[in-house]
Amino acid sequence: MLQPQDEYAIAKRWREHNDGTAAQTLVTSHLRLVAATDMLANLTLRFHDFGSNAPAMALKEMSLMARLQASVMSFADMFLLLTMLFFALAALGIVMKRPAALADAAGGAH
């Protein structure tokens, strides 16, 4: 989402200079809202047969979908963090040197 002052500046640039990239920026910044509004309208139509409470039911269903997506994304974030920690520890294990006492004991035995 664009800040109001940014949106105004981009719209002005598109209007005055016929800037195509400014128009594309304006359209793509609002696609998320368009998709959410369309999904809410579709859910409302789907729940219309259940009575007059269809908009509330659609909103609840949409919030449950958002909660599910948030939990999936949090698991993905945790997996990414654990993977980064594993690689950092593996790199640290490769870079670290043995203590001098262990190196002498290992070298003297051969």
N, C-alpha and C positions, 0 to 999 in steps of 0.2 A: 504494500500500500504506500502511496505517496503522501507526503505531508501536504497540507493545503497550499502552502506557499510554493512548494515545488510543482504541484499540479498546476497552479495558476501560471507559473513561469513557463512550463512546458506547453500548456495550452496557448499561451500568448505567442510563443515561438512558432508553434504550428500554424496559428491563425495569420500571423504577420508575415512569416517567411516561407510558408507552405513546406515546412520541414517534415519529411517523411518519417525520420527516426523519432521525432517528437510525437507524431501521431501513433506510431507503433508503441512507444513507451506508455502513452495514455491508455491505449487499448489493453495492453498486456497487464498493466497495473490493476485493472478492474476485472480481469478474467476470473479471479478467485471468487469475487462477490457474485458475478454472473452465474458461475457454476453452483454456488451455494444456494442462490435464489431459485435456480432451476430445479435443483434437487429437492428443496423444500416444497416447491409447487407440485412436483411429481409425487412426493410422499403424501401431500395433502389430498391429491386426487385419489391416490391408492386407498387412503383411510376414509374417504368420503362416505363409503357404505356403512361405516361403523357409527355414524351419527353426526351430531353438530359439533362434537369435540375433535374433529379431524385436524384442525390446525395445531392444537395442543399435542395431539398424539404424534403428528409429523415432527414437531419440534423436539419432542422427547426422543423419538427414534433417531433423529439427526444428532442429538447430543450424545446418545449412546454410541453411535458410529464414531463420533469424534473421540470419545473416551477410549474406545477400542483401538483406534489408530494411534492415540497417544501412548497407550501401554505397549503396543508393538514397537513403536519408535523408541521407547525407553529401553526395551530389551535390546534393540539393535545398537543403541548408544553404549549400553553396558558391555555388549560383546566387543564393540570396537575398542573401548577402553581396556578391557582385559587382553585383547590381542596386542595392543600397543605396549602394555605392561610386560607381556610375555617376550616380545621382541626386544624391549629395552633390557630386560634381565638376561636374555640370551646374548645380546651384544656385550653387556657388562661382564658376563662369564667368559667371553672370548678375550676381552681386553685385559682383564685382571691378571696380575702376575702371581705366581706361587710365593708364599713366604720363604725367606732364605733358608730356614731350618729344614723345611720340607724339600726344597730344591736340592740341598746338599745331601740329604738322606737318600733321595731318589737317585741322585747322580753318583754317589759313592757305592751303591749297591750294584751297579752295572759294571 
